[in-house]
Amino acid sequence: MSALFNFQSLLLVILLLICTSAYVHSFFPGIMDRNKDGVTGIFWKCARIGERLSPYISICCLLMAGFILMPSRAS
């Protein structure tokens, strides 16, 4: 199933995009700051979200890890 149709997978992809963009921005800030417009601007915006909301993003990552690791009881 595609990540677009499964809400949990969509949230996981968004969290991974935010975390990866913030991590890459910490090593290569010049490259990401140059590309603020266009399609590559999405990565710059995700890096800003990851930097400014890092406590909330880390809590969301921990919650998502808990949901993934805990088996669902519904059958």
N, CA, C and O atoms as a GROMACS GRO file, in nm:
protein
  300
    1MET      N    1   0.084  -0.117   0.000
    1MET     CA    2   0.000   0.000   0.000
    1MET      C    3   0.090   0.125   0.000
    1MET      O    4   0.194   0.128   0.065
    2SER      N    5   0.048   0.222  -0.071
    2SER     CA    6   0.125   0.346  -0.083
    2SER      C    7   0.119   0.426   0.046
    2SER      O    8   0.022   0.417   0.121
    3ALA      N    9   0.223   0.506   0.071
    3ALA     CA   10   0.226   0.590   0.191
    3ALA      C   11   0.121   0.699   0.184
    3ALA      O   12   0.087   0.758   0.287
    4LEU      N   13   0.070   0.728   0.066
    4LEU     CA   14  -0.033   0.832   0.053
    4LEU      C   15  -0.168   0.785   0.104
    4LEU      O   16  -0.251   0.867   0.145
    5PHE      N   17  -0.192   0.656   0.102
    5PHE     CA   18  -0.322   0.604   0.141
    5PHE      C   19  -0.326   0.552   0.284
    5PHE      O   20  -0.434   0.529   0.338
    6ASN      N   21  -0.213   0.533   0.344
    6ASN     CA   22  -0.205   0.487   0.481
    6ASN      C   23  -0.158   0.605   0.567
    6ASN      O   24  -0.046   0.653   0.550
    7PHE      N   25  -0.242   0.652   0.659
    7PHE     CA   26  -0.213   0.774   0.735
    7PHE      C   27  -0.087   0.760   0.820
    7PHE      O   28  -0.008   0.853   0.828
    8GLN      N   29  -0.068   0.645   0.882
    8GLN     CA   30   0.050   0.624   0.965
    8GLN      C   31   0.178   0.629   0.881
    8GLN      O   32   0.278   0.685   0.923
    9SER      N   33   0.174   0.571   0.763
    9SER     CA   34   0.291   0.575   0.675
    9SER      C   35   0.317   0.716   0.624
    9SER      O   36   0.432   0.755   0.609
   10LEU      N   37   0.212   0.791   0.598
   10LEU     CA   38   0.228   0.930   0.555
   10LEU      C   39   0.292   1.014   0.665
   10LEU      O   40   0.382   1.094   0.637
   11LEU      N   41   0.248   0.996   0.788
   11LEU     CA   42   0.310   1.068   0.900
   11LEU      C   43   0.456   1.027   0.917
   11LEU      O   44   0.541   1.112   0.948
   12LEU      N   45   0.486   0.901   0.898
   12LEU     CA   46   0.623   0.853   0.910
   12LEU      C   47   0.712   0.917   0.803
   12LEU      O   48   0.824   0.958   0.832
   13VAL      N   49   0.663   0.925   0.681
   13VAL     CA   50   0.740   0.985   0.572
   13VAL      C   51   0.764   1.133   0.600
   13VAL      O   52   0.874   1.183   0.576
   14ILE      N   53   0.664   1.204   0.650
   14ILE     CA   54   0.679   1.346   0.681
   14ILE      C   55   0.780   1.366   0.795
   14ILE      O   56   0.865   1.455   0.787
   15LEU      N   57   0.770   1.284   0.900
   15LEU     CA   58   0.867   1.296   1.009
   15LEU      C   59   1.009   1.265   0.964
   15LEU      O   60   1.103   1.333   1.004
   16LEU      N   61   1.025   1.164   0.882
   16LEU     CA   62   1.158   1.132   0.830
   16LEU      C   63   1.212   1.243   0.741
   16LEU      O   64   1.332   1.272   0.743
   17LEU      N   65   1.125   1.306   0.663
   17LEU     CA   66   1.168   1.416   0.578
   17LEU      C   67   1.213   1.535   0.662
   17LEU      O   68   1.315   1.598   0.632
   18ILE      N   69   1.139   1.567   0.767
   18ILE     CA   70   1.175   1.678   0.856
   18ILE      C   71   1.306   1.649   0.928
   18ILE      O   72   1.395   1.735   0.932
   19CYS      N   73   1.319   1.530   0.984
   19CYS     CA   74   1.440   1.496   1.059
   19CYS      C   75   1.564   1.490   0.968
   19CYS      O   76   1.671   1.537   1.006
   20THR      N   77   1.550   1.432   0.850
   20THR     CA   78   1.661   1.422   0.758
   20THR      C   79   1.703   1.560   0.707
   20THR      O   80   1.823   1.588   0.695
   21SER      N   81   1.607   1.645   0.677
   21SER     CA   82   1.639   1.780   0.628
   21SER      C   83   1.710   1.861   0.735
   21SER      O   84   1.805   1.932   0.705
   22ALA      N   85   1.666   1.852   0.860
   22ALA     CA   86   1.732   1.924   0.968
   22ALA      C   87   1.873   1.871   0.991
   22ALA      O   88   1.964   1.949   1.020
   23TYR      N   89   1.893   1.740   0.978
   23TYR     CA   90   2.025   1.681   0.996
   23TYR      C   91   2.120   1.724   0.885
   23TYR      O   92   2.235   1.760   0.912
   24VAL      N   93   2.074   1.721   0.762
   24VAL     CA   94   2.158   1.762   0.649
   24VAL      C   95   2.188   1.911   0.657
   24VAL      O   96   2.299   1.954   0.623
   25HIS      N   97   2.091   1.990   0.701
   25HIS     CA   98   2.113   2.135   0.712
   25HIS      C   99   2.220   2.168   0.817
   25HIS      O  100   2.288   2.269   0.804
   26SER      N  101   2.234   2.085   0.917
   26SER     CA  102   2.337   2.110   1.018
   26SER      C  103   2.477   2.091   0.961
   26SER      O  104   2.572   2.153   1.008
   27PHE      N  105   2.492   2.004   0.859
   27PHE     CA  106   2.623   1.980   0.798
   27PHE      C  107   2.649   2.069   0.677
   27PHE      O  108   2.762   2.111   0.655
   28PHE      N  109   2.545   2.097   0.600
   28PHE     CA  110   2.560   2.176   0.477
   28PHE      C  111   2.461   2.292   0.475
   28PHE      O  112   2.369   2.292   0.393
   29PRO      N  113   2.477   2.390   0.562
   29PRO     CA  114   2.377   2.500   0.566
   29PRO      C  115   2.380   2.586   0.441
   29PRO      O  116   2.276   2.638   0.399
   30GLY      N  117   2.496   2.604   0.380
   30GLY     CA  118   2.505   2.689   0.262
   30GLY      C  119   2.427   2.636   0.144
   30GLY      O  120   2.363   2.712   0.071
   31ILE      N  121   2.431   2.506   0.124
   31ILE     CA  122   2.362   2.445   0.011
   31ILE      C  123   2.210   2.459   0.028
   31ILE      O  124   2.140   2.492  -0.067
   32MET      N  125   2.162   2.433   0.147
   32MET     CA  126   2.017   2.439   0.167
   32MET      C  127   1.967   2.583   0.173
   32MET      O  128   1.855   2.610   0.130
   33ASP      N  129   2.047   2.675   0.225
   33ASP     CA  130   2.003   2.814   0.231
   33ASP      C  131   2.001   2.879   0.093
   33ASP      O  132   1.926   2.975   0.071
   34ARG      N  133   2.082   2.829   0.001
   34ARG     CA  134   2.080   2.881  -0.136
   34ARG      C  135   1.955   2.840  -0.211
   34ARG      O  136   1.908   2.912  -0.298
   35ASN      N  137   1.900   2.724  -0.177
   35ASN     CA  138   1.787   2.668  -0.250
   35ASN      C  139   1.657   2.683  -0.172
   35ASN      O  140   1.595   2.584  -0.134
   36LYS      N  141   1.616   2.808  -0.149
   36LYS     CA  142   1.494   2.832  -0.073
   36LYS      C  143   1.369   2.832  -0.161
   36LYS      O  144   1.258   2.819  -0.111
   37ASP      N  145   1.387   2.845  -0.290
   37ASP     CA  146   1.274   2.853  -0.383
   37ASP      C  147   1.264   2.725  -0.465
   37ASP      O  148   1.362   2.651  -0.479
   38GLY      N  149   1.147   2.702  -0.518
   38GLY     CA  150   1.126   2.586  -0.605
   38GLY      C  151   1.103   2.458  -0.527
   38GLY      O  152   1.064   2.459  -0.410
   39VAL      N  153   1.127   2.350  -0.596
   39VAL     CA  154   1.103   2.217  -0.537
   39VAL      C  155   1.199   2.191  -0.422
   39VAL      O  156   1.160   2.131  -0.321
   40THR      N  157   1.323   2.234  -0.435
   40THR     CA  158   1.420   2.211  -0.328
   40THR      C  159   1.392   2.296  -0.205
   40THR      O  160   1.449   2.272  -0.099
   41GLY      N  161   1.305   2.395  -0.218
   41GLY     CA  162   1.265   2.476  -0.104
   41GLY      C  163   1.187   2.397  -0.001
   41GLY      O  164   1.180   2.436   0.116
   42ILE      N  165   1.129   2.286  -0.043
   42ILE     CA  166   1.057   2.198   0.051
   42ILE      C  167   1.153   2.146   0.157
   42ILE      O  168   1.117   2.137   0.275
   43PHE      N  169   1.275   2.111   0.116
   43PHE     CA  170   1.372   2.059   0.212
   43PHE      C  171   1.417   2.169   0.308
   43PHE      O  172   1.439   2.143   0.426
   44TRP      N  173   1.431   2.292   0.257
   44TRP     CA  174   1.469   2.404   0.343
   44TRP      C  175   1.359   2.432   0.446
   44TRP      O  176   1.388   2.459   0.562
   45LYS      N  177   1.233   2.427   0.402
   45LYS     CA  178   1.122   2.449   0.494
   45LYS      C  179   1.113   2.339   0.598
   45LYS      O  180   1.086   2.365   0.715
   46CYS      N  181   1.136   2.216   0.557
   46CYS     CA  182   1.135   2.105   0.653
   46CYS      C  183   1.250   2.118   0.752
   46CYS      O  184   1.234   2.083   0.869
   47ALA      N  185   1.364   2.166   0.706
   47ALA     CA  186   1.477   2.187   0.797
   47ALA      C  187   1.445   2.295   0.899
   47ALA      O  188   1.480   2.282   1.016
   48ARG      N  189   1.377   2.401   0.857
   48ARG     CA  190   1.336   2.507   0.951
   48ARG      C  191   1.237   2.453   1.054
   48ARG      O  192   1.247   2.485   1.172
   49ILE      N  193   1.143   2.372   1.009
   49ILE     CA  194   1.047   2.313   1.102
   49ILE      C  195   1.119   2.224   1.202
   49ILE      O  196   1.090   2.228   1.321
   50GLY      N  197   1.213   2.145   1.154
   50GLY     CA  198   1.288   2.054   1.241
   50GLY      C  199   1.375   2.128   1.341
   50GLY      O  200   1.393   2.081   1.454
   51GLU      N  201   1.430   2.243   1.301
   51GLU     CA  202   1.515   2.320   1.392
   51GLU      C  203   1.433   2.394   1.496
   51GLU      O  204   1.469   2.395   1.614
   52ARG      N  205   1.326   2.455   1.455
   52ARG     CA  206   1.249   2.540   1.546
   52ARG      C  207   1.154   2.462   1.635
   52ARG      O  208   1.124   2.505   1.747
   53LEU      N  209   1.107   2.350   1.589
   53LEU     CA  210   1.013   2.269   1.667
   53LEU      C  211   1.076   2.137   1.710
   53LEU      O  212   1.006   2.036   1.722
   54SER      N  213   1.206   2.136   1.732
   54SER     CA  214   1.275   2.009   1.758
   54SER      C  215   1.223   1.933   1.880
   54SER      O  216   1.219   1.810   1.873
   55PRO      N  217   1.183   1.998   1.991
   55PRO     CA  218   1.130   1.916   2.101
   55PRO      C  219   0.999   1.845   2.062
   55PRO      O  220   0.977   1.730   2.100
   56TYR      N  221   0.914   1.914   1.988
   56TYR     CA  222   0.788   1.853   1.947
   56TYR      C  223   0.810   1.745   1.841
   56TYR      O  224   0.742   1.642   1.841
   57ILE      N  225   0.903   1.769   1.752
   57ILE     CA  226   0.934   1.669   1.649
   57ILE      C  227   0.993   1.544   1.713
   57ILE      O  228   0.960   1.433   1.672
   58SER      N  229   1.079   1.562   1.812
   58SER     CA  230   1.138   1.444   1.877
   58SER      C  231   1.033   1.365   1.955
   58SER      O  232   1.038   1.243   1.959
   59ILE      N  233   0.938   1.435   2.016
   59ILE     CA  234   0.828   1.365   2.085
   59ILE      C  235   0.745   1.288   1.984
   59ILE      O  236   0.706   1.174   2.009
   60CYS      N  237   0.717   1.349   1.869
   60CYS     CA  238   0.641   1.280   1.765
   60CYS      C  239   0.717   1.158   1.712
   60CYS      O  240   0.656   1.055   1.684
   61CYS      N  241   0.849   1.169   1.700
   61CYS     CA  242   0.929   1.055   1.656
   61CYS      C  243   0.924   0.941   1.757
   61CYS      O  244   0.914   0.824   1.719
   62LEU      N  245   0.931   0.976   1.884
   62LEU     CA  246   0.921   0.872   1.988
   62LEU      C  247   0.784   0.806   1.988
   62LEU      O  248   0.774   0.684   2.002
   63LEU      N  249   0.679   0.885   1.973
   63LEU     CA  250   0.544   0.829   1.967
   63LEU      C  251   0.528   0.739   1.845
   63LEU      O  252   0.468   0.632   1.855
   64MET      N  253   0.579   0.782   1.732
   64MET     CA  254   0.569   0.702   1.611
   64MET      C  255   0.647   0.571   1.626
   64MET      O  256   0.601   0.466   1.582
   65ALA      N  257   0.764   0.578   1.689
   65ALA     CA  258   0.840   0.455   1.713
   65ALA      C  259   0.763   0.360   1.804
   65ALA      O  260   0.764   0.239   1.783
   66GLY      N  261   0.696   0.416   1.905
   66GLY     CA  262   0.614   0.332   1.993
   66GLY      C  263   0.500   0.266   1.919
   66GLY      O  264   0.472   0.148   1.940
   67PHE      N  265   0.434   0.342   1.831
   67PHE     CA  266   0.323   0.284   1.755
   67PHE      C  267   0.372   0.176   1.658
   67PHE      O  268   0.302   0.078   1.634
   68ILE      N  269   0.491   0.195   1.603
   68ILE     CA  270   0.543   0.096   1.508
   68ILE      C  271   0.588  -0.031   1.581
   68ILE      O  272   0.566  -0.142   1.533
   69LEU      N  273   0.653  -0.013   1.697
   69LEU     CA  274   0.706  -0.129   1.769
   69LEU      C  275   0.600  -0.208   1.844
   69LEU      O  276   0.615  -0.329   1.864
   70MET      N  277   0.494  -0.143   1.886
   70MET     CA  278   0.387  -0.213   1.957
   70MET      C  279   0.295  -0.280   1.856
   70MET      O  280   0.243  -0.214   1.766
   71PRO      N  281   0.275  -0.409   1.872
   71PRO     CA  282   0.184  -0.476   1.778
   71PRO      C  283   0.039  -0.433   1.803
   71PRO      O  284  -0.004  -0.416   1.918
   72SER      N  285  -0.033  -0.417   1.698
   72SER     CA  286  -0.174  -0.379   1.713
   72SER      C  287  -0.255  -0.501   1.755
   72SER      O  288  -0.228  -0.613   1.712
   73ARG      N  289  -0.351  -0.478   1.838
   73ARG     CA  290  -0.434  -0.588   1.890
   73ARG      C  291  -0.554  -0.614   1.800
   73ARG      O  292  -0.619  -0.717   1.811
   74ALA      N  293  -0.582  -0.520   1.712
   74ALA     CA  294  -0.697  -0.540   1.621
   74ALA      C  295  -0.660  -0.641   1.514
   74ALA      O  296  -0.548  -0.640   1.462
   75SER      N  297  -0.751  -0.727   1.482
   75SER     CA  298  -0.721  -0.829   1.380
   75SER      C  299  -0.811  -0.815   1.260
   75SER      O  300  -0.799  -0.891   1.165
   0.00000   0.00000   0.00000
